[in-house]
Amino acid sequence: MRILLDECLPKDLAHELPGHVVKTVPQAGWAGSANGKLLRLIATSGKFDIFVTMDKNLPHQNKTTELPFAIVVLRAESNRVARVLPFAPEILRRLAEFRPGHVYILARPD
């Protein structure tokens, strides 16, 4: 899978998703892009299957049903590495179920 991490997420999360192509928004050259523009850039690039973010408002503020990639929203207490890295196993486990145009909310792992 080709995974894009939002710039609000620690880049260390990429190391926890082995076997996949993982880039951050800054690495893709889109740092500072507003959500709507960022979603369009991801869609038109054709380079990513999944966009991972912590922005819980993104699905409500943008039309996502026709996007050619899935959006995964992490519900963590903060974007600190210790709070985000525990999501990696669930992301890896659920990769096959993530479908384009759908939004998946992952709650804090126990």
C-alpha positions as CSV (number, residue, x, y, z in Angstrom):
1,M,0.0,0.0,0.0
2,R,1.0,3.6,-0.5
3,I,0.3,5.6,2.6
4,L,0.5,9.4,3.2
5,L,0.8,10.7,6.7
6,D,-0.6,14.1,7.4
7,E,1.9,16.7,8.6
8,C,0.3,16.8,12.1
9,L,1.5,13.2,12.6
10,P,5.1,12.3,13.7
11,K,7.2,11.0,10.8
12,D,8.3,8.1,13.1
13,L,4.9,6.5,12.4
14,A,6.3,5.6,8.9
15,H,8.9,3.3,10.5
16,E,6.1,1.3,12.2
17,L,4.4,0.5,8.8
18,P,7.0,-1.8,7.2
19,G,6.4,-3.3,3.8
20,H,4.5,-0.3,2.6
21,V,5.5,3.0,0.8
22,V,4.9,5.6,3.5
23,K,5.5,9.4,2.9
24,T,4.6,12.4,4.9
25,V,2.8,15.5,3.5
26,P,6.0,17.5,3.6
27,Q,7.9,14.7,1.8
28,A,5.3,14.8,-0.9
29,G,5.9,18.6,-1.3
30,W,2.5,19.6,0.0
31,A,3.3,21.1,3.5
32,G,1.0,23.9,4.5
33,S,-1.8,23.0,2.1
34,A,-5.3,23.5,3.3
35,N,-7.4,20.4,3.7
36,G,-9.5,20.8,0.6
37,K,-6.5,21.6,-1.6
38,L,-4.5,18.7,0.0
39,L,-7.2,16.2,-0.7
40,R,-7.3,17.4,-4.3
41,L,-3.5,17.1,-4.6
42,I,-3.6,13.6,-3.2
43,A,-6.4,12.6,-5.5
44,T,-4.9,14.0,-8.7
45,S,-1.4,12.6,-7.9
46,G,-2.6,9.0,-8.0
47,K,0.3,8.2,-5.7
48,F,-1.5,7.2,-2.5
49,D,-4.0,4.6,-1.4
50,I,-4.5,5.8,2.2
51,F,-4.3,9.2,3.9
52,V,-3.7,9.1,7.7
53,T,-4.6,12.1,9.7
54,M,-5.7,13.2,13.2
55,D,-8.0,15.9,11.8
56,K,-11.4,14.7,13.0
57,N,-13.1,17.6,11.2
58,L,-11.7,16.7,7.8
59,P,-14.4,14.2,6.8
60,H,-17.1,16.6,7.8
61,Q,-15.7,19.6,6.0
62,N,-14.9,17.9,2.7
63,K,-16.7,15.6,0.3
64,T,-14.8,12.3,0.6
65,T,-17.1,9.8,-1.1
66,E,-15.5,10.1,-4.5
67,L,-11.9,10.3,-3.5
68,P,-9.6,7.6,-5.0
69,F,-8.1,6.9,-1.6
70,A,-9.2,6.0,1.9
71,I,-8.9,8.4,4.8
72,V,-7.9,7.0,8.3
73,V,-8.5,9.4,11.2
74,L,-6.6,8.6,14.4
75,R,-8.4,9.5,17.6
76,A,-5.4,10.0,19.9
77,E,-5.0,12.2,23.0
78,S,-2.2,14.1,21.2
79,N,0.1,13.8,18.2
80,R,3.0,12.9,20.4
81,V,4.9,9.8,19.2
82,A,4.0,7.8,22.3
83,R,0.3,8.4,21.6
84,V,0.3,7.7,17.9
85,L,2.7,4.7,17.5
86,P,0.3,2.3,19.2
87,F,-2.1,2.8,16.2
88,A,0.4,1.2,13.8
89,P,-0.6,-2.5,14.5
90,E,-4.3,-1.7,13.9
91,I,-3.5,0.2,10.7
92,L,-1.5,-2.7,9.4
93,R,-4.1,-5.2,10.4
94,R,-6.9,-3.3,8.7
95,L,-5.2,-2.2,5.5
96,A,-7.1,-4.7,3.4
97,E,-10.4,-3.3,4.5
98,F,-9.7,0.4,3.7
99,R,-11.6,1.3,0.6
100,P,-11.3,4.5,-1.6
101,G,-13.9,7.1,-0.7
102,H,-14.4,5.9,2.8
103,V,-13.4,7.4,6.1
104,Y,-12.3,5.1,9.0
105,I,-12.0,6.3,12.5
106,L,-9.5,4.5,14.7
107,A,-10.0,5.0,18.4
108,R,-7.2,4.9,20.9
109,P,-5.8,1.4,21.2
110,D,-6.2,-0.3,24.6
